[in-house]
């Protein structure tokens, strides 16, 4: 199980330097539609990949160095990288949802869709696997491999298909259903977290050697 922090519900805190979780067996299907969600509380703004699902067709939910949330996807060798116009708030819980299909990236912040603007950036081909809080530096090119999230994560969820298409009430807790590929949930003891698939099976996770904090 992944390490958890004190508090309700349990969360994982990343130091923004080199902390990440890796789920190597969670792989995407090129061109398919997916929804990536995260409930985060940033402590400091820095360019960071909150969720990165690597592979030949890879997706990312990120925050810029000024706190602007954004989405990125590499489809058929073409990069689509977009950012929202309004920054998230420091030290406040925010629900982010990135909805990807083969044609568009959509972003919802606390249940409201944000119109994104394109930026020029080319995503690099990588080996597959889901990363949370950052990416193993060896997976990305020099100069693009230090994008670690600085703050706390109360939950994340990867789903098949388009989960949101209009305004919604953001959930306080993310739960599994038949479309779930991976979701972070409270463990049975209530003092930590586990990551499971849609059937409730716990997923194998590789933790970075450092960078995941044990105290709030």
N, C-alpha and C positions, 0 to 999 in steps of 0.2 A: 504494500500500500504506500501511497505517496505521503510525505510528511505533512502534518497539519499544524495549525496555530491555535492558540486559545481563542475563544470567542464563539459567537453564535451567528450563523453556522460556521463550522471550521473553514479555514481558508489556507492558501499557500502564499507565502510572500517571497518575492524574488528581489535580489539585491541590485539588479540593473547592470551587473558587471559580467557575469558568466553563468547565471543560473537558468536551467531549462529542464523540462521533462521531454522524453522521447518515447513514442509508441511506434516501434519499427514495423509492426505487423498491420498497422492501419493504413491501407493504401486506397487511393482514389481511382475511379474509372475515367479515362480521358473523355471530356465532352459532356459528362453527366452533370445534373443539377444537384447542388448541395447547399446546406445552410450551416454556417459556422457561428456559434454564439459564445460570448464570454461576459461574465460579470466581474468587473475590475474596479479597483480603487488605486489610481496612480499616486505615487508619492513624489515623483519628479518626472518632468517631461524630458524625454530623449527619444530619438528615433528607435522604435522597438517593434518587433514582430510578436504580437500577443499570441496569435495562432499562425502556424506555418505548416501547410500540408504539402510536402515536397513531392516531386516527381516530374515526369515529362509534361504533365498538365497540372501545374501547381497553383495553390491559392494561399492568400495571406490576409489576415485582419491585423492592421498595424496602427500605430500612433506616431505622428511626426514629432520632431523636436520642439514644436510649438503647441503640441497637444491636439492636433487635428487628427481625428480618426480617419481611416481610409481602407480601401480594398485593393487587392492586386490579384490578377490571374494571368497565367500563361496558357494560351489555347492555340493549338496548331502553330506553335512557334511565334505567336504574336502576343506581346505584353499589353495588358490593359491595367493601368495603375491610376487610381482615382482618390481624391481626398475631399472630405466634407469642409464646409466653410467655417464651422464653429468648433472651438476646442472643447474637449471634455473638461471636467473640473478636477483639480487636484484634491486628494483626500476625501473623495465622495464616491460612493458606489454608483456605477453606471453599467447599464446593460447594452451591449453592442451585438448586433446581428448582421452578418454579411451573407447575402443571398446570391449565389452564383448559378447561372445557367450558361449555355454555350454562347449566348449573345450579349449578356449584360452582367454587371456587378451592381447590386443594390445594397445600400447601407441603412440600417435603422438604429437610431440612438434613443434609448429609453422608449422604444415603441413607435417612434416617429421617423419616417423616412427623410434622409438628408440628401439633397441634390448634390452630387459630387462633380468635381472638375478634374479633367485629365491632367496628369503630369507626365513628363518625358522620363521614362526609366525602363530599362530592359531587364527582365528577369532571366536568370541563368538556368540552364538545364541542370537538374540535380537528381540524386537518387531519392527514392520515395521514403515516406514515413511522416508521421504527424509529430510536430514539435510544439510545445507550449512554453511561453515565457522567453523564448529565444531559440536559436538554432546552433547546433554543434558548429563551431567556426570552421572546421575542416570541410563542411558541406558547401560553403559559399565562397565566392571569390574574395581575394584580399580587398579590403576597403568596404565590403558589404557584409562582413561577417561578425560585426559587433553590435547587433541590434537587439539588446536585451531589455526586457520590461522591468521597470523599477516600481514596485508596488505590490498590492495583494490581489489574488484571484480567488473569488468565492465559488466559481463554477465555470465550466465550459461544456459545450455540447456540439457534436458533429452529427448532422442528420442528412439522410437522403432526401432529395427533392427540395421544392420551394416551400419553406415553412411559413413565411410571411409575405403577403402581397399588399397589405394596407396597414393602417395604424392598429396597434394592439397594446394591451396592458403588459408591460414587461414583467416576467416572472421573477420572484425573489429567489426561488430555488429551481434549478433545472432538473427534470426527471426524465426517465427513459420511457420510450414507447416503441412501437413496431418499426419506426423509421430511424431510430437511433443507431449510430455506428459506434460512438463513444460518448460517455457523459461522466462528469465528476460528481460524486455523491458522498454524503456523509456515511461513515462506516457504522456497523451495527452497534458499536460501543458508544458512538456519538462524540468521540474525542479525536477523530481524524477523518480522512477522506480516502475513497477508493475510486478507481475509474473502471467502468463496466461497459459492456455492449448492450444492445437492445434486449438480450435475453438474460441480462444480469450477471453474465460471466465476467470476472475480473480480467482486465487486460494487462499484459506485461508492460512494464514501464522501465526505462533506463533513466536514472537521475544523473545530472551533472555532478562532478565531484565536489564542487563548491557552488555557492551563489544562491542556494535555497535556504532562507533564514528560518530559524526555529522559534523566534519570538516576534510579537507584533511590532 
